[in-house]
Amino acid sequence: MVAHIQEVDAQQWVKTRSSLDPNESNFLVWTGKIYSFVPGEKRQLLFKIMGMSVSRCIPTAEGRWDFTSRELTYYLNPENDEIVRKWENPWTGETVPVMHVANSPVQGKFKGKLPVQVEGENTSFVFDLFPYYPNPLAEDPQFAPYCPSPTYQAAELFKITVPSADLLNSELNSVTELKLCWDRIGQWLPWMKMGEQPGQMIYSAIGSKVGGFTELPPLLQAEINNRVPLYKQAPKAFLEGEDMTSWLYFQNNFSAYLAGETFPLPAAEEV
């Protein structure tokens, strides 16, 4: 059966990505792999990854939804699935601290109509994103070894599939099932200290929605309980200011990185 394109209201995307109930925090989880992609070299499996997002959607008087969330992603040893705290760079031979993803907040505004692909009993939201903006590290000479380019450029390819019946069921605040496919082409991460080494990283991951914090993988539950309880719930309100990224997080915590501290840095639970 060939998928056909139709438009749905943003409310159906809210049910998919988060929940129509602004009092709820919703969780997505993902696992995958990161490969090197260097001209003239065979690919290397650099890391496995495991991550999560906790989100909330808040309706506004203007008829839009304010989306607010927090994200964690951990870089794992491909051989034993353990969190990598120190990484020996195979190109430079230098051992560097690993700065795991701890982005808070990650936000957006949803309104109007969105195109979807409907095939049989399933509906898929497809987002092909190509971020392109000045690298925040590029203006400071101290970051030269950690900043591969004055421009941050990447490709983020998302496919999120849910049961069509869930979207049409007015009694559901959130879909009962979700399948995530996420592929990314990205630059070397700043903590890798790659300098001008040519190449990129290829991310390949899948994920799903889970019923709550206690359904997260044990590794994520342990990290959140012991180090970053802030990530137990989404922000309670839309936060002003820019989204956190790996580059801004590196910039903000550069002294801790140089001191060899363990990442993500502790983050207390929101009161």
Secondary structure, DSSP 4 states (H G I P E B T S, - for coil): ---EEEEEEHHHHHHHHS-S-TT--EEEEEEEEEEEE-TTS---EEEEEEEEEEEEEEE-TTS-EEEEEEEEEEEE-TTT-PBPSEEE-TTT--EEE---EEEEEEEEEE-SEEEEEEETTEEEEEEEE--EEE-TTTT-GGGGGG-S-SEEE-EEEEEEEEEHHHHH-TT-SS-S--EEEEEEEEPPPGGG--TT---EEEEEEEEEEESSGGGS-HHHHHHHHHT-GGGGS--SSPPPSPPP-HHHHHHHTHHHHHTT--SSPP-PPP-
